[in-house]
Amino acid sequence: MTVREDVLSFLRDPLKFAEGVDEQSSELWLDALDDIALPLGISVGRRLGAAQEDAWRKLATHRLGLILGPPGTGKTFALSWMAVSYLLARRNAGLPCRVLLTGFTINSIGNLL
């Protein structure tokens, strides 16, 4: 599927798009957490919190998710780990990867980048 087709699919029916994750991608999502993010977080002293890890696991069966919370709860931190770890997991598996991250403010997007 092309990027254009993905975007159109999302815009036409976001709920259907969200449920369209395949088993391999779901497994790689969890591998990204267990094999990349958690060990690296320990080694650099920046571990994910229990709620962040729980959110990560719950997103494994969806192609998109919404992360909400008050300032200072680690949304940007968790999303950054999710994007980079999933990218690395797919790269390690020899697969291409596209990740779309957005936010409500230009500052939130800048922080993610």
N, C-alpha and C positions, 0 to 999 in steps of 0.2 A: 504494500500500500504506500502511496506517495504521501509526502507531507501535506499536500493540498487535499488529498482524499481524507487523510486523518482529521485535518482541521474541519472540513465540511461535515464529516461524520459526527464530530464532537458538537458542532453548532446545531446540527439538525436534531440530534437526540442524545444529549449528554448522559443520561442514565444508561442507555444502551451502550454507548461508547465506553463508559466506565467499567461495565461488566465484561468487556471484550478481552480480558487478559488470558493468554494461553498458559498452559501448565509450566512450560520451560521458563517463561518470563517470571512467573510466580516463584519458582524455585530459585532462579537467579536473584530475585529481589531479596529473598530470605538469606541466600548465600552471601549477598552483599553485606547484610547486617552481621551475620555470624562469622564470616571468614575475613571480612575487611574492616568494617566500621568498629566492631567491638574490640578486636585485637589492637587496631591502630589507636583507638581512643584510650585504651589502657596504656599503651607505650608512650603516648604524648601527654598523658595526664588530663585529657578532656573527654571524659566518659559521657555517654548518653544517660539521661535520667530514665527512671522506670516508665514514666508516661510517654517519653519520646520513643523508647524501644517498643512499647505496646502499640503506639500509633504506627510505627514502621511495620510491625507484624500484621496489623489489621489492613494495611494498604496492599498486602501481597496479592489479594484476589481482585484488585481493582486497577484500572488503567489511570485513574486520576483520583485525587483526594483534596480535601480542603483542610488546612491546618489553621485553627483559630486559637487565640489565647491572648491574655493581657500582656502588656509590655514586660519584657524580662523573663519570659517563661521558656525561652530557648527554641522558639519556632525557626528562626533563621539558622541557628546552629544545627538543628535536626535536619532541616531541608538541605543544607549544604552537604552534610554527611550522606544523606540519601542520594542526592544527585551524583556526587563523586564516586561513592561506593558502588552504585548500580552501574555507572559507566565503566568502572574498572572490572566489575564482575562480568559484564558482557564482553568487554575487550579480552579478558582472560579466557573466555569461552569462544573467542574468535567470531563474535557476533557484532553487528552494527548497533548503535544506540542513539536514540533521540530523546532528549529530556526538555520539557517546556516548564519553566518556572516563571511565575508572575507574582505580583503583589499589589496591594492597594495603593502604595505610594512609590514614588521614584526612589526614595531612600531605602525602602525595603528591598527593591529589586537590586539596587546598587550594593547593598550589604550581601545579598545572595551571590552576586557575581564576585 
